[in-house]
Amino acid sequence: MGYPCPVTRSAAASLLACAGAVVLASASQSPPVPRSLVSLESRPLSSGVEVGAPVLALAFLPGDRLAVLTAGDLRLGRWRGGALEPLGAWPLPPGDPVRFPGGVLQAGEESVWLLRSGLPRAHLLAADEGGGLLERGQADALPWPASPTGLRYREGTNLLRGTLPGLGDGPFLAAAAGTAGSPALGVDPDGRVLVASDAGPRPAGLLRAGPALVRLGEGLWAAGSAAPPGPADTILLLAQEGDDVRLAGEVPVAGAVRALASSGVGDVAHLVAAFDSPTGATLVAFEVRRSAP
């Protein structure tokens, strides 16, 4: 079974990465998952960058800028030489207490929508010329591609609700919007990976994941595993094959995966992962490359 947060996830700040290993997702709990015909290889690009608060969500903006959502603020920084150069921050308004909060970021060219459980509204922030963040608007729900309702959090939880094309009304642990070339994906409260279709959501075989999910490119995704909280975790690399989505690679890591963000073009993507650490969170950058199996 996946872990439908609310749960706590604590782990060491160090990170161990293994490139090119293809193993089973939650092998001790599920029958074998067929090997994908697509090969995805990863390598770490940086040592850990410490963030003094647990991270709820990540999103890239143009210019190697990274938005980092914590329970208390949204921070904007720029990756330079494996380090995160702070640019600005915006404190979140007071909200209802949530024992284990969740968060979603939806980034544009010079702005980012944020949604955090416990807050009654979504907030639109824009990056100013000095790199800081200014509020530009609010909405009852976080806008989502082709969704008539957008996304909201179920009160007191980190479960998302909203009508998503091909995926239904949820609730969801996580979602990744579709494109013209590949479907939307979702993760249900039991950790099952769902693939959007005209007939509605369908399970992606036996794949299970946690609340971290991001698109790497056309037909490619990364997700945190559905393993119970602990000192080790796994980043799952997923690939589309026809109407199926399969496991294409797995990156073992020493630290519980909390959030993922990606940027890139073609067969190479830059992936940043946030892991729980004793001081809050550690950010580590990877390169994920599509190659022949």
Order of alpha helices (4+ residues) and beta strands (2+ residues): beta-beta-beta-beta-beta-beta-beta-beta-beta-beta-beta-beta-beta-beta-beta-beta-beta-beta-beta-beta-beta-beta-beta
